[in-house]
Amino acid sequence: MRKVLFLLLVLCSCSNSTYPYRLAICAMFKNEGPWLKEWVAYHRNALKVDHFYLYNNESTDNYQEVLQPYIDEGVVEVIDWDSQNPNHLAQGAFMDAPWSAAQLGAYNDCLKTRAIGKAKWVAMIDIDEFIVPVKGIKSFYALLDQAEKNKRGTVSMEWRVFGTSGVRELHEGELLTEKLTMRAADEHPWNRLVKSIHRPEAVDFCLVHVAKKLNPGFGARTFKPDQVRVHHYWSRTEKAYMDKRNQGKEFDPAIFEPFHQVQDTTIQQYLTQFRI
């Protein structure tokens, strides 16, 4: 009974208040220094994200230098998240990879202790993922407003997974989202996977890709990929792939043939808004 009363109070207080952030992003990162600036600039300038909750998982690179200007502006909030700290680990039988316990701990910490009452919506994505409204930013926020009106506590967006596009490495001034234009066909099984945007007060517990359980009174929706999707640059460039995923082996271009089937420049409609 007490839990029900608490949920009612949370729902009422949130529905009648003004949120400082219309849309925030929560992400965990480790040694993503070379990629953080473009990722933040895109989501802040093009997508109009108000705030970033970035959980630092024991990085040893120059992430602080890259993020400091955004931290100083109050746009980025960095939370140190040691995966060896048991208080940072989610508990339960829903981990699908060794790092999931820490990542899920971070996601649910964000929703329950940091974003609640502050952010109307929180997107849970990685640093190699970009939310891409196909028909413009206004249409994207119209979709979120409609989802809120219909009591949706979580909305999901399909992946569109990109390969290296034959790009060895980026040169100064080049953007990942500008140079990598080849992706897998819509029918590729990876493109059935989703990432999600949540209402903090709606989610009882969230997983990496979706909400595991919603609080009473909330439903879920999946946006169509011709409305909004997540561009997933999982390999980034050939050099980045070799450095991170294929250490000590020769580069095999055949690996990326399934991810070089469709040319997709949808994100480039926003290039002038976030070029860094």
DRENPA-3360 file (N, C-alpha, C; in nm, 2 decimals, always signed):
BEGIN
1 = MRKVLFLL = +0.08/-0.12/+0.00/+0.00/+0.00/+0.00/+0.09/+0.13/+0.00 ~ +0.19/+0.12/+0.08/+0.28/+0.24/+0.09/+0.35/+0.26/-0.05 ~ +0.39/+0.15/-0.12/+0.45/+0.17/-0.25/+0.36/+0.23/-0.35 ~ +0.23/+0.19/-0.34/+0.13/+0.25/-0.44/+0.11/+0.40/-0.41 ~ +0.10/+0.43/-0.28/+0.09/+0.58/-0.25/+0.21/+0.66/-0.29 ~ +0.33/+0.60/-0.27/+0.45/+0.67/-0.32/+0.45/+0.69/-0.47 ~ +0.41/+0.59/-0.54/+0.41/+0.60/-0.69/+0.31/+0.71/-0.73 ~ +0.19/+0.71/-0.66/+0.09/+0.82/-0.70/+0.15/+0.95/-0.67;
9 = LVLCSCSN = +0.22/+0.97/-0.56/+0.27/+1.10/-0.53/+0.38/+1.14/-0.63 ~ +0.46/+1.05/-0.67/+0.56/+1.08/-0.77/+0.50/+1.12/-0.90 ~ +0.40/+1.04/-0.95/+0.33/+1.07/-1.07/+0.27/+1.20/-1.07 ~ +0.20/+1.24/-0.96/+0.13/+1.36/-0.95/+0.23/+1.48/-0.95 ~ +0.33/+1.47/-0.87/+0.43/+1.58/-0.86/+0.50/+1.60/-0.99 ~ +0.53/+1.49/-1.06/+0.60/+1.51/-1.19/+0.51/+1.57/-1.30 ~ +0.39/+1.53/-1.30/+0.30/+1.57/-1.40/+0.26/+1.72/-1.39 ~ +0.27/+1.77/-1.27/+0.24/+1.91/-1.24/+0.35/+2.01/-1.24;
17 = STYPYRLA = +0.47/+1.96/-1.25/+0.59/+2.04/-1.24/+0.65/+2.07/-1.37 ~ +0.74/+2.17/-1.37/+0.81/+2.20/-1.49/+0.95/+2.14/-1.49 ~ +0.98/+2.06/-1.59/+1.11/+1.99/-1.59/+1.22/+2.08/-1.64 ~ +1.33/+2.09/-1.57/+1.44/+2.17/-1.62/+1.50/+2.12/-1.76 ~ +1.49/+1.99/-1.78/+1.54/+1.92/-1.90/+1.42/+1.85/-1.97 ~ +1.40/+1.89/-2.10/+1.30/+1.82/-2.18/+1.35/+1.69/-2.22 ~ +1.48/+1.68/-2.26/+1.54/+1.56/-2.30/+1.68/+1.55/-2.25 ~ +1.72/+1.44/-2.18/+1.86/+1.42/-2.14/+1.91/+1.29/-2.19;
25 = ICAMFKNE = +2.04/+1.27/-2.19/+2.10/+1.14/-2.23/+2.18/+1.09/-2.11 ~ +2.17/+0.96/-2.09/+2.25/+0.89/-2.00/+2.34/+0.79/-2.08 ~ +2.47/+0.79/-2.05/+2.56/+0.69/-2.12/+2.67/+0.66/-2.02 ~ +2.72/+0.54/-2.04/+2.85/+0.50/-1.97/+2.96/+0.49/-2.07 ~ +3.07/+0.54/-2.03/+3.19/+0.54/-2.13/+3.32/+0.50/-2.06 ~ +3.41/+0.45/-2.14/+3.54/+0.41/-2.10/+3.64/+0.44/-2.21 ~ +3.73/+0.53/-2.19/+3.83/+0.57/-2.29/+3.77/+0.60/-2.43 ~ +3.68/+0.69/-2.43/+3.61/+0.73/-2.55/+3.65/+0.88/-2.59;
33 = GPWLKEWV = +3.77/+0.92/-2.54/+3.81/+1.06/-2.56/+3.80/+1.11/-2.71 ~ +3.85/+1.03/-2.80/+3.85/+1.08/-2.94/+3.71/+1.10/-3.00 ~ +3.61/+1.04/-2.94/+3.48/+1.04/-3.00/+3.37/+1.12/-2.92 ~ +3.41/+1.17/-2.81/+3.31/+1.23/-2.72/+3.26/+1.37/-2.78 ~ +3.36/+1.45/-2.83/+3.32/+1.58/-2.87/+3.21/+1.58/-2.98 ~ +3.23/+1.50/-3.09/+3.13/+1.50/-3.19/+3.00/+1.45/-3.14 ~ +3.00/+1.35/-3.06/+2.88/+1.29/-3.00/+2.80/+1.39/-2.92 ~ +2.87/+1.46/-2.83/+2.80/+1.56/-2.75/+2.75/+1.67/-2.84;
41 = AYHRNALK = +2.84/+1.72/-2.93/+2.80/+1.83/-3.01/+2.68/+1.80/-3.10 ~ +2.67/+1.68/-3.15/+2.56/+1.64/-3.23/+2.43/+1.65/-3.15 ~ +2.43/+1.57/-3.04/+2.31/+1.56/-2.96/+2.27/+1.69/-2.89 ~ +2.37/+1.77/-2.86/+2.33/+1.90/-2.80/+2.28/+2.00/-2.90 ~ +2.36/+2.02/-3.01/+2.33/+2.12/-3.11/+2.22/+2.09/-3.21 ~ +2.22/+1.96/-3.26/+2.12/+1.92/-3.36/+2.00/+1.87/-3.29 ~ +2.01/+1.77/-3.20/+1.90/+1.71/-3.13/+1.84/+1.80/-3.02 ~ +1.91/+1.90/-2.98/+1.86/+1.99/-2.87/+1.85/+1.92/-2.73;
49 = VDHFYLYN = +1.94/+1.83/-2.71/+1.95/+1.76/-2.58/+1.99/+1.87/-2.47 ~ +1.92/+1.87/-2.36/+1.95/+1.97/-2.26/+2.06/+1.93/-2.16 ~ +2.08/+1.80/-2.13/+2.17/+1.76/-2.03/+2.22/+1.62/-2.06 ~ +2.34/+1.59/-2.01/+2.41/+1.46/-2.03/+2.45/+1.41/-1.90 ~ +2.41/+1.29/-1.86/+2.46/+1.22/-1.74/+2.56/+1.12/-1.80 ~ +2.68/+1.14/-1.78/+2.79/+1.06/-1.84/+2.86/+0.98/-1.72 ~ +2.85/+0.85/-1.73/+2.91/+0.77/-1.62/+3.04/+0.72/-1.67 ~ +3.15/+0.77/-1.60/+3.29/+0.73/-1.64/+3.33/+0.60/-1.58;
57 = NESTDNYQ = +3.35/+0.50/-1.66/+3.38/+0.37/-1.61/+3.54/+0.35/-1.62 ~ +3.61/+0.42/-1.53/+3.75/+0.39/-1.51/+3.84/+0.43/-1.64 ~ +3.80/+0.54/-1.70/+3.88/+0.59/-1.82/+4.02/+0.64/-1.78 ~ +4.11/+0.62/-1.87/+4.25/+0.66/-1.84/+4.30/+0.76/-1.96 ~ +4.21/+0.80/-2.04/+4.25/+0.89/-2.15/+4.22/+1.03/-2.12 ~ +4.20/+1.12/-2.22/+4.18/+1.26/-2.20/+4.04/+1.30/-2.20 ~ +3.95/+1.22/-2.15/+3.81/+1.25/-2.15/+3.78/+1.38/-2.08 ~ +3.85/+1.40/-1.97/+3.82/+1.52/-1.89/+3.85/+1.65/-1.96;
65 = EVLQPYID = +3.96/+1.65/-2.04/+3.99/+1.77/-2.12/+3.89/+1.79/-2.23 ~ +3.84/+1.69/-2.29/+3.74/+1.70/-2.39/+3.60/+1.75/-2.34 ~ +3.57/+1.70/-2.22/+3.43/+1.73/-2.17/+3.43/+1.86/-2.08 ~ +3.55/+1.91/-2.04/+3.55/+2.02/-1.95/+3.47/+2.14/-1.99 ~ +3.48/+2.18/-2.12/+3.40/+2.30/-2.16/+3.25/+2.28/-2.14 ~ +3.20/+2.16/-2.16/+3.06/+2.12/-2.14/+3.02/+2.11/-1.99 ~ +3.12/+2.06/-1.92/+3.10/+2.06/-1.77/+3.09/+2.20/-1.72 ~ +3.18/+2.29/-1.76/+3.18/+2.42/-1.71/+3.04/+2.50/-1.75;
73 = EGVVEVID = +2.98/+2.46/-1.86/+2.85/+2.52/-1.90/+2.74/+2.45/-1.82 ~ +2.76/+2.35/-1.75/+2.65/+2.28/-1.69/+2.57/+2.18/-1.77 ~ +2.62/+2.16/-1.89/+2.55/+2.07/-1.99/+2.58/+1.92/-1.96 ~ +2.71/+1.90/-1.92/+2.75/+1.76/-1.90/+2.78/+1.74/-1.75 ~ +2.73/+1.63/-1.70/+2.75/+1.59/-1.56/+2.83/+1.46/-1.56 ~ +2.95/+1.45/-1.51/+3.03/+1.33/-1.51/+3.02/+1.26/-1.37 ~ +2.98/+1.13/-1.38/+2.97/+1.06/-1.25/+3.07/+0.94/-1.26 ~ +3.17/+0.94/-1.17/+3.27/+0.83/-1.17/+3.20/+0.70/-1.12;
81 = WDSQNPNH = +3.21/+0.60/-1.20/+3.14/+0.47/-1.18/+3.23/+0.36/-1.19 ~ +3.29/+0.32/-1.07/+3.39/+0.21/-1.06/+3.31/+0.08/-1.06 ~ +3.34/-0.01/-1.16/+3.27/-0.13/-1.17/+3.32/-0.23/-1.07 ~ +3.42/-0.20/-0.99/+3.46/-0.29/-0.88/+3.38/-0.25/-0.75 ~ +3.31/-0.14/-0.75/+3.23/-0.10/-0.63/+3.10/-0.18/-0.63 ~ +3.07/-0.26/-0.53/+2.95/-0.34/-0.53/+2.82/-0.25/-0.53 ~ +2.84/-0.13/-0.48/+2.72/-0.04/-0.48/+2.69/+0.02/-0.61 ~ +2.77/+0.00/-0.71/+2.75/+0.04/-0.85/+2.69/-0.07/-0.94;
89 = LAQGAFMD = +2.67/-0.19/-0.88/+2.63/-0.30/-0.96/+2.49/-0.33/-0.94 ~ +2.41/-0.35/-1.06/+2.28/-0.39/-1.05/+2.28/-0.54/-1.01 ~ +2.18/-0.58/-0.93/+2.17/-0.72/-0.89/+2.05/-0.79/-0.96 ~ +2.07/-0.91/-0.99/+1.96/-0.99/-1.06/+2.01/-1.07/-1.17 ~ +1.92/-1.16/-1.22/+1.96/-1.25/-1.33/+1.93/-1.20/-1.46 ~ +1.97/-1.08/-1.49/+1.93/-1.02/-1.62/+2.06/-0.96/-1.69 ~ +2.18/-1.00/-1.65/+2.30/-0.95/-1.71/+2.33/-1.04/-1.83 ~ +2.35/-0.97/-1.95/+2.38/-1.04/-2.07/+2.53/-1.03/-2.11;
97 = APWSAAQL = +2.61/-0.96/-2.03/+2.75/-0.95/-2.06/+2.82/-0.91/-1.93 ~ +2.95/-0.93/-1.92/+3.02/-0.91/-1.79/+3.01/-0.77/-1.74 ~ +3.00/-0.67/-1.83/+2.99/-0.53/-1.79/+2.85/-0.48/-1.77 ~ +2.75/-0.56/-1.79/+2.62/-0.52/-1.78/+2.58/-0.48/-1.64 ~ +2.63/-0.55/-1.54/+2.59/-0.51/-1.40/+2.62/-0.37/-1.37 ~ +2.74/-0.32/-1.41/+2.78/-0.19/-1.38/+2.70/-0.09/-1.47 ~ +2.68/-0.13/-1.59/+2.60/-0.04/-1.68/+2.46/-0.02/-1.64 ~ +2.40/-0.14/-1.60/+2.26/-0.13/-1.55/+2.25/-0.06/-1.42;
105 = GAYNDCLK = +2.35/-0.07/-1.34/+2.36/+0.01/-1.21/+2.36/+0.15/-1.24 ~ +2.44/+0.19/-1.34/+2.45/+0.34/-1.38/+2.31/+0.39/-1.44 ~ +2.25/+0.31/-1.53/+2.13/+0.35/-1.59/+2.02/+0.37/-1.49 ~ +2.01/+0.28/-1.39/+1.90/+0.29/-1.30/+1.93/+0.39/-1.19 ~ +2.06/+0.41/-1.16/+2.10/+0.52/-1.07/+2.05/+0.65/-1.13 ~ +2.08/+0.67/-1.26/+2.04/+0.79/-1.33/+1.89/+0.82/-1.32 ~ +1.81/+0.72/-1.36/+1.67/+0.73/-1.36/+1.61/+0.76/-1.22 ~ +1.66/+0.69/-1.12/+1.60/+0.69/-0.99/+1.65/+0.80/-0.90;
113 = TRAIGKAK = +1.78/+0.85/-0.92/+1.83/+0.94/-0.82/+1.88/+1.07/-0.88 ~ +1.90/+1.08/-1.01/+1.96/+1.20/-1.08/+1.86/+1.27/-1.17 ~ +1.79/+1.19/-1.25/+1.70/+1.25/-1.35/+1.56/+1.26/-1.31 ~ +1.52/+1.19/-1.21/+1.38/+1.19/-1.16/+1.34/+1.34/-1.12 ~ +1.23/+1.39/-1.18/+1.19/+1.52/-1.15/+1.26/+1.63/-1.22 ~ +1.37/+1.60/-1.29/+1.45/+1.70/-1.36/+1.44/+1.68/-1.51 ~ +1.44/+1.56/-1.56/+1.44/+1.53/-1.70/+1.30/+1.47/-1.74 ~ +1.23/+1.52/-1.83/+1.11/+1.46/-1.87/+1.13/+1.33/-1.94;
121 = WVAMIDID = +1.23/+1.32/-2.03/+1.27/+1.20/-2.10/+1.42/+1.18/-2.09 ~ +1.47/+1.06/-2.08/+1.61/+1.02/-2.07/+1.64/+0.91/-2.17 ~ +1.73/+0.94/-2.27/+1.77/+0.84/-2.37/+1.89/+0.76/-2.31 ~ +1.88/+0.63/-2.33/+1.99/+0.54/-2.28/+2.06/+0.49/-2.41 ~ +2.18/+0.55/-2.44/+2.25/+0.51/-2.56/+2.40/+0.51/-2.53 ~ +2.48/+0.46/-2.62/+2.62/+0.45/-2.61/+2.69/+0.57/-2.69 ~ +2.82/+0.58/-2.67/+2.89/+0.69/-2.74/+2.91/+0.66/-2.89 ~ +2.89/+0.54/-2.93/+2.90/+0.51/-3.07/+2.76/+0.51/-3.14;
129 = EFIVPVKG = +2.66/+0.56/-3.07/+2.52/+0.57/-3.12/+2.47/+0.71/-3.12 ~ +2.40/+0.74/-3.23/+2.34/+0.87/-3.26/+2.19/+0.86/-3.29 ~ +2.11/+0.93/-3.21/+1.97/+0.94/-3.24/+1.94/+1.03/-3.36 ~ +1.87/+0.97/-3.46/+1.86/+1.04/-3.58/+1.71/+1.05/-3.62 ~ +1.65/+1.17/-3.60/+1.51/+1.19/-3.65/+1.52/+1.21/-3.80 ~ +1.44/+1.12/-3.87/+1.45/+1.12/-4.02/+1.38/+1.24/-4.08 ~ +1.28/+1.29/-4.01/+1.20/+1.40/-4.07/+1.21/+1.53/-4.00 ~ +1.32/+1.55/-3.93/+1.35/+1.67/-3.86/+1.32/+1.67/-3.71;
137 = IKSFYALL = +1.38/+1.77/-3.65/+1.38/+1.78/-3.50/+1.24/+1.80/-3.45 ~ +1.16/+1.89/-3.51/+1.03/+1.92/-3.47/+0.94/+1.79/-3.47 ~ +0.95/+1.71/-3.57/+0.87/+1.59/-3.58/+0.91/+1.49/-3.47 ~ +1.04/+1.49/-3.43/+1.09/+1.41/-3.33/+1.02/+1.45/-3.19 ~ +1.02/+1.57/-3.16/+0.97/+1.62/-3.03/+0.81/+1.60/-3.04 ~ +0.75/+1.61/-3.15/+0.61/+1.59/-3.16/+0.58/+1.44/-3.13 ~ +0.66/+1.35/-3.17/+0.65/+1.21/-3.14/+0.66/+1.19/-2.99 ~ +0.76/+1.25/-2.92/+0.77/+1.24/-2.78/+0.65/+1.30/-2.71;
145 = DQAEKNKR = +0.60/+1.42/-2.75/+0.49/+1.48/-2.69/+0.36/+1.39/-2.70 ~ +0.35/+1.33/-2.82/+0.23/+1.24/-2.84/+0.25/+1.11/-2.75 ~ +0.37/+1.06/-2.73/+0.39/+0.95/-2.64/+0.36/+0.98/-2.50 ~ +0.40/+1.10/-2.46/+0.37/+1.15/-2.32/+0.21/+1.16/-2.30 ~ +0.15/+1.22/-2.40/+0.00/+1.23/-2.39/-0.07/+1.10/-2.38 ~ -0.01/+1.00/-2.45/-0.07/+0.86/-2.45/-0.02/+0.77/-2.33 ~ +0.05/+0.84/-2.24/+0.10/+0.77/-2.12/+0.20/+0.66/-2.15 ~ +0.28/+0.69/-2.25/+0.39/+0.60/-2.28/+0.51/+0.63/-2.18;
153 = GTVSMEWR = +0.55/+0.53/-2.11/+0.67/+0.55/-2.02/+0.80/+0.53/-2.08 ~ +0.80/+0.46/-2.20/+0.92/+0.43/-2.27/+0.89/+0.42/-2.42 ~ +0.98/+0.47/-2.50/+0.97/+0.46/-2.64/+1.10/+0.40/-2.70 ~ +1.09/+0.31/-2.79/+1.21/+0.25/-2.85/+1.24/+0.29/-2.99 ~ +1.36/+0.28/-3.03/+1.41/+0.32/-3.17/+1.50/+0.21/-3.22 ~ +1.47/+0.17/-3.35/+1.55/+0.06/-3.41/+1.69/+0.11/-3.44 ~ +1.79/+0.02/-3.43/+1.92/+0.04/-3.48/+1.92/+0.05/-3.63 ~ +2.02/+0.12/-3.68/+2.07/+0.11/-3.82/+2.22/+0.10/-3.81;
161 = VFGTSGVR = +2.27/-0.01/-3.84/+2.41/-0.05/-3.80/+2.51/-0.02/-3.92 ~ +2.61/+0.06/-3.90/+2.70/+0.10/-4.00/+2.83/+0.03/-3.98 ~ +2.90/+0.01/-4.10/+3.04/-0.05/-4.10/+3.14/+0.06/-4.11 ~ +3.26/+0.03/-4.15/+3.37/+0.13/-4.16/+3.36/+0.21/-4.29 ~ +3.28/+0.18/-4.38/+3.27/+0.25/-4.51/+3.40/+0.25/-4.58 ~ +3.49/+0.16/-4.55/+3.62/+0.16/-4.61/+3.71/+0.28/-4.57 ~ +3.68/+0.35/-4.46/+3.76/+0.46/-4.41/+3.86/+0.40/-4.31 ~ +3.99/+0.43/-4.34/+4.10/+0.38/-4.26/+4.10/+0.45/-4.13;
169 = ELHEGELL = +4.10/+0.58/-4.13/+4.10/+0.67/-4.01/+4.05/+0.81/-4.05 ~ +4.01/+0.88/-3.95/+3.97/+1.02/-3.97/+4.08/+1.11/-3.96 ~ +4.08/+1.21/-4.05/+4.18/+1.32/-4.04/+4.12/+1.44/-3.97 ~ +4.21/+1.53/-3.94/+4.17/+1.65/-3.86/+4.05/+1.72/-3.93 ~ +3.95/+1.75/-3.86/+3.83/+1.82/-3.91/+3.73/+1.73/-3.97 ~ +3.75/+1.60/-3.99/+3.66/+1.51/-4.04/+3.57/+1.45/-3.93 ~ +3.44/+1.43/-3.97/+3.35/+1.38/-3.87/+3.32/+1.23/-3.90 ~ +3.30/+1.15/-3.80/+3.26/+1.01/-3.81/+3.13/+1.00/-3.89;
177 = TEKLTMRA = +3.03/+1.09/-3.85/+2.90/+1.08/-3.91/+2.89/+1.13/-4.05 ~ +3.00/+1.20/-4.09/+3.00/+1.25/-4.23/+3.07/+1.15/-4.32 ~ +3.17/+1.08/-4.27/+3.26/+0.99/-4.35/+3.20/+0.85/-4.36 ~ +3.13/+0.81/-4.26/+3.08/+0.67/-4.26/+2.93/+0.67/-4.31 ~ +2.91/+0.63/-4.43/+2.78/+0.64/-4.49/+2.72/+0.50/-4.53 ~ +2.79/+0.39/-4.51/+2.74/+0.26/-4.56/+2.70/+0.18/-4.44 ~ +2.58/+0.12/-4.45/+2.52/+0.05/-4.34/+2.46/-0.09/-4.39 ~ +2.42/-0.17/-4.29/+2.35/-0.29/-4.32/+2.21/-0.27/-4.38;
185 = ADEHPWNR = +2.16/-0.36/-4.46/+2.03/-0.35/-4.51/+1.93/-0.36/-4.39 ~ +1.81/-0.30/-4.42/+1.71/-0.30/-4.31/+1.68/-0.44/-4.26 ~ +1.69/-0.54/-4.34/+1.66/-0.68/-4.30/+1.77/-0.74/-4.21 ~ +1.88/-0.68/-4.20/+1.99/-0.74/-4.11/+1.94/-0.76/-3.97 ~ +1.96/-0.87/-3.91/+1.91/-0.90/-3.77/+1.95/-0.79/-3.67 ~ +2.07/-0.73/-3.68/+2.11/-0.63/-3.59/+2.02/-0.51/-3.59 ~ +1.96/-0.49/-3.71/+1.87/-0.37/-3.72/+1.74/-0.39/-3.66 ~ +1.71/-0.51/-3.60/+1.59/-0.53/-3.52/+1.61/-0.49/-3.38;
193 = LVKSIHRP = +1.73/-0.47/-3.34/+1.76/-0.43/-3.20/+1.72/-0.29/-3.18 ~ +1.69/-0.25/-3.06/+1.65/-0.11/-3.03/+1.73/-0.05/-2.91 ~ +1.72/+0.08/-2.91/+1.76/+0.15/-2.79/+1.64/+0.24/-2.75 ~ +1.64/+0.29/-2.62/+1.51/+0.34/-2.57/+1.53/+0.48/-2.51 ~ +1.42/+0.55/-2.50/+1.41/+0.68/-2.42/+1.30/+0.66/-2.32 ~ +1.33/+0.69/-2.19/+1.24/+0.66/-2.08/+1.19/+0.79/-2.01 ~ +1.07/+0.78/-1.95/+1.03/+0.87/-1.85/+1.08/+0.82/-1.72 ~ +1.16/+0.89/-1.65/+1.22/+0.84/-1.52/+1.12/+0.78/-1.42;
201 = EAVDFCLV = +1.01/+0.86/-1.41/+0.91/+0.81/-1.31/+0.83/+0.69/-1.36 ~ +0.84/+0.65/-1.48/+0.77/+0.54/-1.54/+0.84/+0.41/-1.52 ~ +0.97/+0.41/-1.51/+1.05/+0.29/-1.52/+1.08/+0.23/-1.38 ~ +1.04/+0.11/-1.36/+1.07/+0.04/-1.23/+1.22/-0.02/-1.24 ~ +1.25/-0.07/-1.36/+1.39/-0.11/-1.38/+1.41/-0.12/-1.53 ~ +1.53/-0.07/-1.58/+1.56/-0.07/-1.72/+1.68/-0.15/-1.75 ~ +1.68/-0.22/-1.86/+1.79/-0.29/-1.91/+1.87/-0.20/-2.01 ~ +1.97/-0.26/-2.08/+2.05/-0.18/-2.17/+1.97/-0.13/-2.29;
209 = HVAKKLNP = +1.88/-0.22/-2.34/+1.81/-0.18/-2.46/+1.67/-0.14/-2.44 ~ +1.60/-0.19/-2.34/+1.46/-0.16/-2.31/+1.44/-0.15/-2.16 ~ +1.32/-0.11/-2.13/+1.27/-0.11/-1.99/+1.23/-0.25/-1.95 ~ +1.28/-0.31/-1.85/+1.24/-0.45/-1.81/+1.10/-0.44/-1.75 ~ +1.07/-0.34/-1.67/+0.94/-0.33/-1.60/+0.90/-0.18/-1.59 ~ +0.78/-0.15/-1.62/+0.72/-0.02/-1.60/+0.63/-0.01/-1.48 ~ +0.63/+0.11/-1.42/+0.53/+0.13/-1.31/+0.39/+0.13/-1.36 ~ +0.29/+0.11/-1.28/+0.15/+0.11/-1.32/+0.11/+0.24/-1.38;
217 = GFGARTFK = +0.03/+0.23/-1.49/-0.02/+0.34/-1.56/+0.05/+0.38/-1.68 ~ +0.17/+0.32/-1.71/+0.25/+0.35/-1.82/+0.26/+0.24/-1.92 ~ +0.27/+0.27/-2.05/+0.28/+0.18/-2.16/+0.41/+0.20/-2.24 ~ +0.43/+0.13/-2.35/+0.55/+0.14/-2.43/+0.51/+0.16/-2.57 ~ +0.60/+0.21/-2.65/+0.58/+0.23/-2.79/+0.72/+0.22/-2.87 ~ +0.72/+0.17/-2.99/+0.83/+0.17/-3.07/+0.81/+0.26/-3.19 ~ +0.90/+0.35/-3.21/+0.89/+0.44/-3.32/+0.93/+0.37/-3.45 ~ +0.86/+0.40/-3.56/+0.90/+0.35/-3.69/+1.04/+0.40/-3.74;
225 = PDQVRVHH = +1.12/+0.32/-3.80/+1.25/+0.36/-3.84/+1.25/+0.47/-3.95 ~ +1.14/+0.50/-4.01/+1.13/+0.61/-4.11/+1.09/+0.74/-4.03 ~ +1.07/+0.73/-3.90/+1.05/+0.84/-3.81/+1.17/+0.88/-3.74 ~ +1.23/+0.79/-3.67/+1.35/+0.81/-3.59/+1.42/+0.68/-3.56 ~ +1.55/+0.68/-3.57/+1.62/+0.55/-3.54/+1.76/+0.59/-3.48 ~ +1.83/+0.49/-3.44/+1.96/+0.51/-3.38/+2.07/+0.46/-3.48 ~ +2.15/+0.55/-3.52/+2.27/+0.51/-3.61/+2.38/+0.45/-3.52 ~ +2.41/+0.33/-3.54/+2.51/+0.26/-3.45/+2.64/+0.24/-3.53;
233 = YWSRTEKA = +2.74/+0.31/-3.50/+2.87/+0.30/-3.56/+2.96/+0.21/-3.48 ~ +2.92/+0.08/-3.47/+2.99/-0.01/-3.38/+3.13/-0.03/-3.40 ~ +3.18/-0.02/-3.53/+3.32/-0.05/-3.56/+3.40/+0.08/-3.57 ~ +3.33/+0.19/-3.60/+3.39/+0.32/-3.63/+3.48/+0.30/-3.75 ~ +3.60/+0.35/-3.75/+3.69/+0.34/-3.87/+3.77/+0.20/-3.86 ~ +3.84/+0.17/-3.97/+3.91/+0.05/-3.97/+4.02/+0.05/-3.86 ~ +4.09/+0.16/-3.84/+4.19/+0.17/-3.74/+4.13/+0.15/-3.60 ~ +4.01/+0.22/-3.58/+3.95/+0.21/-3.45/+3.91/+0.06/-3.42;
241 = YMDKRNQG = +3.86/+0.00/-3.53/+3.81/-0.14/-3.51/+3.93/-0.23/-3.48 ~ +4.05/-0.21/-3.55/+4.17/-0.29/-3.52/+4.22/-0.27/-3.38 ~ +4.22/-0.14/-3.34/+4.28/-0.11/-3.21/+4.19/-0.17/-3.09 ~ +4.06/-0.17/-3.11/+3.97/-0.20/-3.00/+3.93/-0.35/-3.01 ~ +3.90/-0.40/-3.13/+3.83/-0.53/-3.14/+3.91/-0.64/-3.20 ~ +4.01/-0.60/-3.28/+4.08/-0.70/-3.36/+4.23/-0.70/-3.34 ~ +4.27/-0.67/-3.22/+4.41/-0.65/-3.19/+4.50/-0.77/-3.23 ~ +4.61/-0.74/-3.30/+4.71/-0.84/-3.34/+4.67/-0.92/-3.46;
249 = KEFDPAIF = +4.56/-0.89/-3.52/+4.52/-0.97/-3.64/+4.52/-0.87/-3.76 ~ +4.52/-0.93/-3.88/+4.51/-0.86/-4.00/+4.37/-0.81/-4.02 ~ +4.36/-0.70/-4.09/+4.22/-0.65/-4.11/+4.15/-0.73/-4.22 ~ +4.03/-0.77/-4.20/+3.96/-0.85/-4.29/+3.84/-0.78/-4.34 ~ +3.84/-0.72/-4.46/+3.73/-0.64/-4.51/+3.60/-0.72/-4.53 ~ +3.61/-0.85/-4.54/+3.49/-0.93/-4.56/+3.40/-0.93/-4.44 ~ +3.45/-0.90/-4.33/+3.37/-0.89/-4.21/+3.26/-0.78/-4.22 ~ +3.30/-0.68/-4.30/+3.21/-0.56/-4.31/+3.12/-0.56/-4.43;
257 = EPFHQVQD = +3.13/-0.66/-4.52/+3.05/-0.67/-4.63/+2.90/-0.66/-4.60 ~ +2.85/-0.73/-4.49/+2.71/-0.72/-4.46/+2.67/-0.58/-4.41 ~ +2.77/-0.50/-4.37/+2.74/-0.36/-4.32/+2.77/-0.25/-4.42 ~ +2.79/-0.29/-4.55/+2.81/-0.20/-4.65/+2.71/-0.22/-4.77 ~ +2.59/-0.24/-4.73/+2.49/-0.27/-4.83/+2.40/-0.15/-4.88 ~ +2.39/-0.05/-4.79/+2.30/+0.06/-4.82/+2.38/+0.19/-4.79 ~ +2.37/+0.29/-4.88/+2.43/+0.42/-4.85/+2.32/+0.50/-4.78 ~ +2.36/+0.55/-4.66/+2.26/+0.63/-4.58/+2.33/+0.76/-4.53;
265 = TTIQQYLT = +2.28/+0.87/-4.58/+2.33/+1.00/-4.54/+2.22/+1.08/-4.46 ~ +2.13/+1.01/-4.40/+2.02/+1.08/-4.33/+2.07/+1.18/-4.23 ~ +2.17/+1.14/-4.16/+2.22/+1.23/-4.05/+2.28/+1.35/-4.10 ~ +2.32/+1.35/-4.22/+2.40/+1.47/-4.27/+2.31/+1.59/-4.30 ~ +2.18/+1.58/-4.28/+2.09/+1.70/-4.29/+2.12/+1.79/-4.17 ~ +2.19/+1.74/-4.07/+2.22/+1.81/-3.94/+2.36/+1.86/-3.93 ~ +2.44/+1.83/-4.04/+2.59/+1.86/-4.03/+2.62/+2.01/-4.00 ~ +2.55/+2.10/-4.06/+2.58/+2.24/-4.03/+2.55/+2.28/-3.89;
273 = QFRI = +2.47/+2.21/-3.82/+2.43/+2.24/-3.68/+2.53/+2.19/-3.58 ~ +2.61/+2.09/-3.61/+2.69/+2.04/-3.51/+2.84/+2.02/-3.55 ~ +2.88/+2.07/-3.67/+3.01/+2.06/-3.71/+3.11/+2.12/-3.61 ~ +3.21/+2.05/-3.57/+3.30/+2.09/-3.46/+3.43/+2.14/-3.51;
% end
